[in-house]
Structure formats: structure tokens, C-alpha cells
């Protein structure tokens, strides 16, 4: 996954968390659905935040070194 994809998932998890806390429901074909699993949403967001940190730390390891020639 790219950093942009991971960030998009983090944003989606965050929005789902906000929607759940606000009591948002969705009606589809006459059925009303309410998301109720806040712990799973937070677990998924936490996993994506860890993946983001892994991606970011991997970038710094492969960053070019600077050499000084005198």
C-alpha cells in the first residue's frame, strides 16, 4: 500500500468513528443500519496508523546520505 492509500484509510476510519459517535444511521431499501462496533473501527485505525509509521520510517532509512568532499 502507498502512503496515500494508508492515509485515505485512516481518514475513513476516523470519519466512521465520528459518524458512530454522532449516532448516524443509514437507510437502504427500507432497512435502517447503525454501525455499532466502535472497538473494531478504532482497532482498524490503529493498525493503519502503525502501517503509516512503518512506511514513513522505511522512507527515512532509504533516504540518500549526504557526503562532504573537502
Buried (B, 14 or more C-beta within 10 A) or exposed (E): EEEEEBBEBBEBBBEBBEBBEEEEEEEEEEEEEEBEEEEEBBEBBEBBBEBBEEBEEEEEEEEEEEEEEE
